[in-house]
């Protein structure tokens, strides 16, 4: 069905209504005037026929046609009326217009038939004799109760038709002169009615474009004014509601976007309906790319798909560790639960995945740490306990054994103290606010490196190892001198331990890329590449047997890493097996002195 504008439904209907109304009035007026004239003419003819009948009645009987015809001529000329006298047989014996002898029988004329039945007969028709439209009125001519004939009076209707025609023309001219202004008024009224509706339609279209600042003016019509007020109130309510929903959506999106957990929502059929940025990154899809697709098209992990399927068929929260079998080797803790709608019906599944790779790694490190600490502490304690038991069993009676056992006990106690001291150092360095890290200041590096050489000389001299230092005299670092000294000592002692006798070790300090770099380079056995990521973990040893023989605690490099961290720097390693290793402490540039 084709829709039309309201204006084209109102305006033509109003014009047609006016035209039909005016036309009906004009038609009724013309018909009324014409009917009035016809009735008046009929009454006039009836009176004339009655007068003529009285004149004929006074003629001597028998009434000779010639005398009747002459009387009709005389009366007709005076009254401008045609008179006809007809016998009951239909023979015309007198006529004021034609020769009665030549006229045809009139017994079949309607008005004559009515008069022969002793009623007044009337008829309007076209006269072929006079070639014009005529009105006929016939009266029965009754004498002493006997019907002797019919007297008919007739008159042409040309004057009436002319008058009615003139009236008709005037009425139609008046009709047109009234219709045109009425059409104009209808146009004005139609536009006045439809304009507020058109404005409301335009306002509604603007509302669909979120132009809530537009308001409809108040029309002059009470109903339209109420509608305009309702539309304006609706616009304000929509604006407030959409603003509220937009704020809630932005807050929700910001919340989901800032979450490191991947959040995925599925509908009842398992198709993706929501995913935050973390989920999009995890699923490897762009924004909106996977929406509407089934979860099996986006995830190939069998364990995760199994968890989703379990969550879809239970009301309980299900969770499991899900490893990703890709190069990242990440582990996610996935939680699956049922989504319900406002009616409490199941509407889908919510999947939350948290990257616990680092947590699981730290848990493993903690377990390894506990194991290593237990081992590192158990070894000297077992040794001390064993030799004490030996002494208590009687070995104390032999002075030479007693001295030897006590020296071993003293050494193991020293190792135990070293482990505890290193653990205490690490614990203090890992504190959220390390007390010494709060007092970093610009200091020259040469005095620190001189103390390092003095502390490590007793270890290097027996192996005849030459340690060289290259450091500009005025080079400064923003540091805690004691901590930097401890870090470089740990690196240098490791370099001495893993270098052959007569080898050379270089300590090089230089400024590069807005950083200060303190490098300790040896030419020892080197470290394989697969150990580089773990050598800074606590108690991690590349060569466990050699490390323990050297008396190390396994915490030296971990301490170095944490010292670099509290200075806002980092530790780097470059090593090739058989060629040596270079450990570099990278510190930020110092403040100007």
N, C-alpha and C positions, 0 to 999 in steps of 0.2 A: 504494500500500500504506500503510495507516494504521499509524503507529508508536505503540507503547505504551511506557510507562515500564517500566524493568527490574523495579521492585517488583511491578507487576501481571503480569509474566511469571514471576517467581520464586514469589511467595506463592501464587497459585491453583494452580500446578503442584505445590508442596509439599503443600498441603492435599488436592488430589485424589490425590496419590501416597499420602499417609497413609490417606485414606479408602478407596482401592482396596485397599491392603495390609490394613487392618483388616477390610474387608468380605470379602476373600478368606479371611483367617484364620477369620473368623466362619462363613462359608459352609462351609469345610472342616471346622470343628469340628462344626457341626450335622450335616453329612453323615456325618462319621465316627461320631458318637454314634448317629445314626439307623441307619446301616448296622450298627453293632455290635449294637444292640438287635434289629434284624431278623435278623441272623445267629444271634444267641443264641436268639431266639424260634423260628427255623427249626430249629435243632438240638434245642431242647426238644420241639418238635412232632414231629420225626422220632423222638426217643426215645419219646415217648408213643404215637406210631403203632405203633412196634415192640412196645411192651408190650401195646397193645391187640390187635395181631396175634397175639401169643403166647396171649392169653386166648381169642381166637376159635379159634385152632388146636386147643385142647383140647376144644372142643365136639364132641359126637358127630356123626358124619357119617351121613346128610346133615344139613347145617347149616340148620335151619329158620329162615326170616326172622324169625319172632316171637322166637325165642330170641336171635338175633343183635341184633335191635332192642332187646331188653330188656337185653342185655349192654352195648350202647352207651349206653343210658340210665344204667345203674348206674355204669359207668366215667366217663361224662361228668360226672355230678353230683359224683363224688369229686375229679376232677382239674380241674373248671371248664374242660373242653375239649369241643369238639364233635367227635364221631367219626361217620364215615360209612363204610359198607361197600358196595362197588359190585361187581357181577358183571362179568365180561369183556364182557358185552353192554351195559353201561352202566346196568343196572337197579339201583336202590338197594334194598338189602334190610335196611339198618339205619342209623338216624340218631339221635343223642342229642338233637336239637332239634326235628325235624319228624317227621311221619308219613311213613315211608318209602314207603308205598303211594301217597301223593299226590305224591310228588316226581317231577320230570321226569327223563328219561334224562340221565346224566352222562358219557356216552361222549365228548362233545366238550370236556369241561373240559381245560385244558392240563395240569394236574397229573395228571389221570387218564390222559390220552393217554401222558404220559411213563412212568407206572407200568405201563400195559399193555405198554409196550415193555421192561418189567422194569428200569426205572430209577427213581431217586427223583425224584418230581415236586414242584416248588415253584411257587407262584403267589400273588400278592398282588393282590386286586381288591375291588371293592365288591360286597357280597352283596345282591341285590335281595330275597332271602328274609328275611334278618335286618336289612336296611336299615342296614348298617354296613360299614366296610372290614375285610376279613378276610385272614389269611394261611393258606394251605392247603399241607399237606405230604402227599403220597400215596406209599405203599410197595406194591410188588407182593406179593400174597399167594400164595406158591408152596408147594405141598405135593407132595412126592415128584417134584419137577421139573416139576409141572404148575401152570400159572397158574390159580388158582381165583377170583381177584378182586383188588380193590384196597382197602386200608385207608387211609382219609384222616383226618388230624387237623387241626383248624383252630382258630383263636383270633382274637377281635377285636383290632384294633390300637389301640383307643381309649386304652388305658393308655400304650402307647408314644407315640402321637401327642400325648397330653397332656404326657408327660414331655419329649418333643422340643420341643413348643411352649413349655413353660416354660423349657427350656434356651435356645431361640431368643430368647425375650424377654429373658432374663438376658444373653445374649451381646450382643444389640443395645443393651441399656442400657449394658453395659460398653463397647461400641463408641463410643457417644456420649460416655460419660464420659471415654474416652481421646482421642477425636477433638478435643473442645473444647480441652483443654490442649495437645494436639499442634498445633492451629491457632494457639494463642497462642505456642507456642515457635517455630513457623514464621514467625509475624509478627515476633517479636523477631529471629530470625536473618535474615530478609529485610531488615528495616530496618538491621540491623547490617552487612549486606553492601552495601546500596545507599546508606547514609548517606555513607560516604567518597566514593563515586562522585558523589553529588549535590553534596557539598562541592567536589569537583574540578571539576564542571561550573560551579558558581557562581564558583570561582576563575578558571576559564578565561574566563568572561564578564567578570570584573573585569579580567583581563589584557587583554582586548580593549578595555577602557576605559583602559588604561595605569595600572592600580592595581598597580604592581609591589611595593608595600610589603606586600601581603597574602601570607602563607605558609600552606600547608596543615599542620595538625597531623599527627603520625605516627599512623596507625591501628594497631590491635592485630594486624592481619593482615600477614604478612610480605610477600606480594605487593603489597597495597595500600600498605604502608609504602614499598616500593621505588618504586611508581608516584608516591606523594606526593613522595618525595625527588626524583624525576626532574622532576616538574612544578615544584617549587620551584627546582631548578637551571635549568630552562628559563626560569622567570620572571626569575631573576637574569641569565641570559645575554641574554634579550630586552631587559631593562632596560639592560644595558651596551651592547648593540648599537644599540638605538634611541637611547640618549643619544649614542653616538658618531656615528650617522648624522644625528641632529638637529644636533649641533655642526658636523659637516661641511656639512650643508645650510645652516645659518645663516651659517657662514663663507663658503660659496660664494655665497649670496644677498647677504650684505653686500658681498662682493667685486664681484659683478656690479652691485649697486645703486650702489656708489660709482664704478663706471666711467663715464666720460663717453662712451665709445664705446657705440654701440648694438649689442647682440649678439642675433642671431636664429638659432634652430635649427629646421630643417625635417626632416620625416621623408622616407622614400623617395619618397612620392607628392607631396611639395611642400607638405604641410600644416604649420602652425605648431605646434611642441611646446614652445618656450621663447622668452621675450623678456624682457630685463631692463627696468628702469624707463626707461632712455634710449631703448630701442627702442619701448616702449609709447608714450612721448611723441612719438617721431618718426612712428610709424604712426598716431597719433591714436586710440588705443583705450584703454579702461579695463582694469583688472586682470582677466585671464582672459577678456576679451571676445572676442579673436580666436583663441583657442587651438582647434585643430581645423579652422580655416578654411584654404583654399588661399591661397598667397602672392599669387596674382593678384587675390584679393578684397581684399587689404590694401594692395597697392602698385600704383599706376597709372603709375609711372615706367618708360618703355620701356627706358632704358639700364640701370636696376637689375635689371629682370626679365631682360634679356638676359644680364647678368653671372651671375644665379642659374642660368639655363638652361645657361650655359657651364660653371659649377662643377659642375652635376649630371652632366655628361658627360665630365669629365676628372678626373684624379688630381692635377693641378697646381694650385697656388694662383693664382687669377686676381684681378686688382685693377684698379680704374679710378676716376677722378674722376667723381662723379655729381652734377650740379647739380639742385637742387630748383626746379621752375618754379612757386614760390609767392611770396607777398609777401616772405618772409624772404630769398629769393635766396641760400640757403645752399649750400655745396658740401661733399660728403661723399666721403672716400676709402674705397671699399668693397673689402673682401677676401672672397673666396669660396673655400671649401675643402671637401673631402669628409669626412664623418663615417663612421667605421668602428666596428663593434662588437667584442666581445671575440674573435670568431672571425676578425677581419680582413675581414669582409664590409661592403660599402657599406650604411650605414643611413640616410643623410640628408645634409644640407648645412648647413654653418655659415657664417653671414654676419656679418661685423663691419664696422660703418660708423663712421668717425671724422669728426667735424665739423672740416674743415680750412678753413672759410671765413676765419677770422682769419689762419691760416697763409698761405693763398693771397693774402689782402689784403696781409699784411706782405711776402710775396715780391714782389708788384707794387710796393709802396711802396719796397722795396729797389732794385728795378730802376729805378723812377722817380728814386730818390735818386741812384743811380750816374749816371744820365743827366743829372740836374740838376747834380750836383756837377761832372761832366765839363764841362758847358756853362758853369757859373758860373766854373770855374777856367780853362777854355780861352779865354774871351773876354778877360780881362785879360792872360793869358800871351801870346795871339796879338798883342794890341795892343803889349805890351812888346817882344816879339820883332820885330815889324814896324818899330817906331820905332828899335830898336837897329840893325837891318840898314840902315835909311835913314841913320842917323848913320855907320855904318861905310862906307857907299858914298860918303861925301864931304860929307854934309849938315853934318858937324861943323865944316866950314870956315866955315859961315855962323853967326856967334854968335847972331843972332836966332832962326834955326831950331833951333839946338842947345838954346837955353833953352826954347823952346816944346815941343820933343820931350821934353826931360827933365822938364818939368812934367807932361806927359801920362803919361810912364812912372812918375813918382812917384805920380800919382793912381791909375793902374791897380794899382800895387804896394800902395797903401793899400787899394783895394777887395779885392785878393787877401788881404791881411792880415786885413781885416774878416771875410771868409768863413771863413778858417782859424780866427780867434779864436772866431767864433760856433759853428763845428763843434766846437772844443775845449770850449766852454762846454756845448753839448748833450751831448757825450760824457761830461763829468764829471758832469752832472746825471743822466744815465741810469745811472751806475754803481750797483751794488747797494747800496753804502754810501757815499753822497756825503759827503765829509769835512766840508763846511760844513753839511750837513743835520743833523749830529750835535750842533751847537752852537746850536740854536734857543733863544731866551730872550725873556722879556717886555720889549718895548720900546715906547715911545710912537711914534706914527706921524708927528706933526707935523715933527720934525727930518728924517725921511726924505723927506717931501713937499717941504720947503724945498730940500733938495739936488737933488731932481728938477727943480724950477722953475729953479734956477740952471744946471743942465746943459742944459736945453732952451730957455732964454731966447734964446741966439744964433740958434736955428732959428726961433722964433716971432716975434722982433722984426722981421725983414725983411718978413713978411707981415702985420704989425700985428695979430696974433692975441692976444686977451685970454684968459689962462688963470686961472680962479678955483678956489680950493680951499676946501672946507667939511669941516672935521674937528675934532671936540671936542679940546680941549687935552690932557685926561687919557686919551684913548682909546689903549689898548695892544693890541698883537698879539704872539703868540708867533711869532717870526720870526728870520730872518737879515737884518739891515738891508741889507747889500750886495746880496743877491739880490732883495729886495723893491724896492729902489731901481732895480735894473736892469730888473725887470719893468715897473714903472710908467713908466720912461723909454722903454722900447720902445713901450708903448701910447700915451704922449703924443706921441712923435715920429711915429708912424703917424697919429694924429689931426691933428697939424699938417700933415703932408704931404698928407692928403686933405681938408683944409678950405680954403675960399676965403679970400682976403685979407680982413682985418677981421672974420673970424668969431670966435665965442666957444667956448671949451672948458671944461667943468666937471669937476673932480675932486671926487668926493663919497665920504666915508667914514662909514659908519654901522653900528650893531649891529642885526641882524635875524635872528630864528629861531635864536638861539644861535650865530650866525656873524658875522664881521666882513666887510663888503663894501666893496671899494675899486673904485669905478667911474670910468671915464674916458669922458666923453660928448662927441661932436663933432656938428656939423651939416653934415657934408660930403655926399659923393655916395652914401654908404650901400653896402651889400653885398647882392646878391640872395640869397634864401633857400637856393637850391640850392648855394651856396658855403659855407654856415655849417659844415657838417660837415668840410670839408677845409681851411679856411683855417689850421688849426693844424698842418698837415703841413709838413714841411721843403720849402722852395723852391716851395711852392704859391703862385701869384700870381693874384689876381682880374683885375687889369689888368697884364699882363706888360710891356707897353711903358712904361707910366707908372712901374712899380716900378723898372725898370732905369734909366730916366732920372733917378729920384730917388736912385739909388745904393744902394738897399736890397739886402740879401743874400738875402732871402726866408726867413730863419731867425728873425726877431724874434718872431713869434707862437708858433712852436714852442718857443722859449726861455721865453716867458711861461708856456706850458702846463706845462712841466716844472718851473719854479720853483714854481708853485702846487701841483703834485703833491708835491714834496719837503716842502712845508709841510703836507701832509695835506689840501689844499684842492682847488679846481678853478677853471677859467676859463669864463665864460659870455659869450655874445654876443647882443645884440638889435639888429637893424638893419633899416632900411627904405630901399630905393633912393630917392634924392632928398631924404631927410629926415635922414640921419646914422646913426651907430652908437654903441652903448654896450657897452664891454668891462668886465667885472666880475671881479675876483679875489676868490674866496670863501675865507676862512680860518677855521679853528676858533677858538672863544673861547679867549683866553689863560688861563693859570693865574693865580690871585690873586697880586698882587705882595706 
